[in-house]
Amino acid sequence: MKKIKKFLKGCPLAVCILCSWAIVAAAEHLPLAAKEMSAEDMQEDEDWMDSETEEFTAYDTLSGVIAANRAPDLSEQAIMAGDGNGVAAPDVADTDDADVADSETGIGDADDSDAATGGAEGSEAGDADVSGTGDEKPQKIKPEYISYEKKKTDSPWYTDPGKIPLTTEYDYQKVKKDYFDDAVFIGDSRIVGMNDYSGLTNATFFAKTGLTVYNLLDDEFVKDPKSGKNVSVSYMMQHYTYGKIYLMVGINELGTGGTDRFADAYKDVLKKFRKWQPNAVIYVQSIMGVSPKKDKTDPVFNNTNIRDKNYAIAKLTDGIHIFYLNIQEIYEDKNHNLVQDLTFDDVHLYAQHYDKWVKYLKTHAVVKGE
């Protein structure tokens, strides 16, 4: 070591050579180090992902715990930032984005890795195989709509879609009450009313006032018939088998975030239903409208907002596994509002009018093998 120091002291050129060597070595090493750090950072990011749902998990400042799929922040700032100023998803018939939506939804196939459904207007048919042979691919049925002149809105929650989706075109069969022996109805207070007044005592109901698409999977409000304990819809779907699933939620979500956020949550629910109940027929029931009186006076709970949400969820159906039922048409007036005389509070039906709903379902049944 002393000889090396003496040599370097007596030869400035050697010092320069060593410095140059050090710089070159550092230049070669830094990209590798940066690459290793980047890989570590990516791994840390992946640790924040839920491996089952592949959805981002964030820190919940309200409860102080790690949370996923929390109902959205209701502040206007958060809504404007998260929902593109409240603008609903574009009409795929105009933008030709239906195939992109199909590839991302995962709905319509029991396996998450398969192609999705999302039979929106303008989409191409034929991505689902229900035959089990791999040879046949039933064509998706595109939703049809009633178009009207849409109006400009300044709401952060919705825009006027200018379209009212119709019941999926299909060769529905007329059935009797026993068709609902293996059916489950899931929804909010409108489904609570159906449970109370429809007479479908042979069907199963997972219904709760105030239920939303954001909490219907995880809230423990369903009584397990075996244990007698309160469990979640997710639990029931994974431990029991159903032949038909009737879903209606949306009225409570009208002021909770924008239409895009609502549709994403709805899509996630349908995707899980298809995974847990691959042989079930799923009926997406339209969000029933409100009375003309409420429609004119309420900036949030009005029929324009409801139409925007219905337009979004109708595009998630395919006419193969998932069917859209326009329940609104049973009770609407000429302006597509809920008939004023049918409701006692501008939102819910009188008890005697649920029979029309049941008759409609009995004449709009998908019977396998037909």
Buried (B, 14 or more C-beta within 10 A) or exposed (E): EEEEEEEBEEEEEEEEEEEEEEEEEEEEEEEEEEEEEEEEEEEEEEEEEEEEBEEEBEEEEEEEEEEEBEBBBEEEEEBEEBBEEBBBBEBBBEEEBBBEBBEEBBBBBBEBEBBBBBBBBBBEBEBBBBEEEEEEBBBBBBBBBEEBEBEEBEBBBBBBBBBBBBBBEBEBEEBEEEBBEBBBBBBBBBBBBBBEBBEBEEBBBBBBEEBBBBBBBEBEBBEBEEEEEEBBBBBBBEEBEBBBBBBBBBBBBBBBBBBBBBBBBBBBBBBBBBBBBEEBBBBBBBBBBBBBEBBEEBEEBBBBBBBBBBBBBBBBBBBBBBBBBBBBBBBBBEEBBBBEEBBEEBBBBEEEBBEBBBEBBBEBBBEEEE
